[in-house]
Amino acid sequence: MSLAADIVVALVALLHVYILVLEMFLWERPAGRKAFNLTPEFAQATRTLAANQGLYNGFLAAGLFWGLSLGTAGIGVKVFFLACVLVAGVYGAATASRKILFIQGLPAALGLVLLALA
């Protein structure tokens, strides 16, 4: 179960690296606008805010990778950062789009369950 938990943690971390790239570097490009359903005008007006969001997603990814690098000693770090992702997913679902709960929240919850079972 530990391997499954670490795989899910790694996938959540990679997801947040992908979100970082979308928000920091591709926000105004077709891929970023398509991912977030943005008009070119809105994307241009909000690019600084998006880059800030992307940076925070990068911190979440870094924390998850850090937890993975610690091996079994990193369970607390993994739990903390997965909990942060879960809270962000719930908040995003409540304030922006319900799909955030499924894209971010559900994988984080799955990771937490697998860590608890490991």
C-alpha positions as CSV (number, residue, x, y, z in Angstrom):
1,M,0.0,0.0,0.0
2,S,3.0,2.3,0.6
3,L,4.0,2.1,-3.1
4,A,0.4,2.9,-4.2
5,A,0.4,5.9,-1.8
6,D,3.7,7.2,-3.1
7,I,2.5,6.8,-6.7
8,V,-0.6,8.9,-6.0
9,V,1.5,11.5,-4.1
10,A,3.9,11.7,-7.1
11,L,0.9,12.1,-9.5
12,V,-0.6,14.9,-7.4
13,A,2.8,16.6,-7.4
14,L,3.2,16.3,-11.1
15,L,-0.4,17.6,-11.6
16,H,0.6,20.7,-9.6
17,V,3.8,21.2,-11.7
18,Y,1.5,21.1,-14.8
19,I,-0.9,23.6,-13.2
20,L,2.2,25.8,-12.4
21,V,3.2,25.7,-16.1
22,L,-0.3,26.5,-17.2
23,E,-0.7,29.4,-14.8
24,M,2.8,30.9,-15.0
25,F,3.9,30.4,-18.6
26,L,0.9,29.4,-20.7
27,W,-1.9,31.6,-19.2
28,E,-2.2,33.8,-22.3
29,R,-1.4,31.2,-24.9
30,P,-4.0,28.9,-26.5
31,A,-3.3,26.0,-24.1
32,G,-3.7,28.0,-21.0
33,R,-6.8,29.9,-22.3
34,K,-8.4,26.6,-23.3
35,A,-7.6,24.8,-20.0
36,F,-9.3,27.6,-18.0
37,N,-11.8,28.7,-20.6
38,L,-10.5,32.3,-20.8
39,T,-10.9,35.0,-23.4
40,P,-7.7,36.6,-24.6
41,E,-8.6,39.9,-22.9
42,F,-9.3,38.3,-19.5
43,A,-6.1,36.2,-19.7
44,Q,-4.1,39.4,-20.4
45,A,-5.7,41.3,-17.6
46,T,-5.2,38.5,-15.0
47,R,-1.8,37.2,-16.0
48,T,0.0,38.5,-12.8
49,L,-2.7,36.9,-10.6
50,A,-2.4,33.6,-12.5
51,A,1.4,33.6,-12.1
52,N,1.0,34.1,-8.4
53,Q,-1.4,31.1,-8.3
54,G,1.0,29.1,-10.3
55,L,3.8,29.8,-7.8
56,Y,1.7,28.5,-5.0
57,N,0.9,25.3,-6.9
58,G,4.7,24.9,-7.4
59,F,5.1,25.1,-3.6
60,L,2.6,22.4,-3.2
61,A,4.4,20.2,-5.7
62,A,7.8,20.9,-4.1
63,G,6.4,19.9,-0.7
64,L,5.0,16.6,-2.0
65,F,8.3,15.9,-3.8
66,W,10.2,16.7,-0.6
67,G,8.0,14.2,1.3
68,L,8.7,11.6,-1.2
69,S,12.4,12.2,-1.0
70,L,12.3,11.5,2.7
71,G,11.0,8.0,2.2
72,T,9.1,6.6,5.2
73,A,10.3,9.5,7.4
74,G,8.3,11.8,5.0
75,I,4.8,10.6,5.8
76,G,4.0,13.7,7.9
77,V,5.2,16.0,5.1
78,K,3.1,14.1,2.6
79,V,0.1,14.3,4.8
80,F,0.5,18.0,5.4
81,F,0.9,18.9,1.7
82,L,-1.9,16.5,0.6
83,A,-4.2,18.1,3.2
84,C,-3.2,21.6,1.7
85,V,-4.1,20.4,-1.8
86,L,-7.4,19.0,-0.5
87,V,-8.3,22.2,1.2
88,A,-7.4,24.2,-1.9
89,G,-9.5,21.8,-4.0
90,V,-12.6,22.2,-1.7
91,Y,-12.1,26.0,-1.6
92,G,-11.7,26.2,-5.4
93,A,-14.8,24.1,-5.9
94,A,-16.8,26.3,-3.6
95,T,-15.6,29.6,-5.1
96,A,-14.5,29.0,-8.7
97,S,-15.5,25.6,-10.3
98,R,-16.8,22.3,-9.0
99,K,-14.5,20.5,-11.3
100,I,-11.5,21.6,-9.2
101,L,-12.8,19.3,-6.5
102,F,-12.4,16.3,-8.8
103,I,-9.1,17.5,-10.4
104,Q,-7.3,18.5,-7.2
105,G,-9.4,17.4,-4.2
106,L,-10.2,13.8,-5.1
107,P,-6.6,12.8,-5.9
108,A,-5.4,14.4,-2.7
109,A,-8.1,12.6,-0.7
110,L,-7.1,9.3,-2.3
111,G,-3.5,9.9,-1.4
112,L,-4.4,10.6,2.2
113,V,-6.5,7.4,2.4
114,L,-3.7,5.4,0.9
115,L,-1.2,6.9,3.3
116,A,-3.4,6.1,6.2
117,L,-3.7,2.5,5.1
118,A,0.1,2.1,4.4
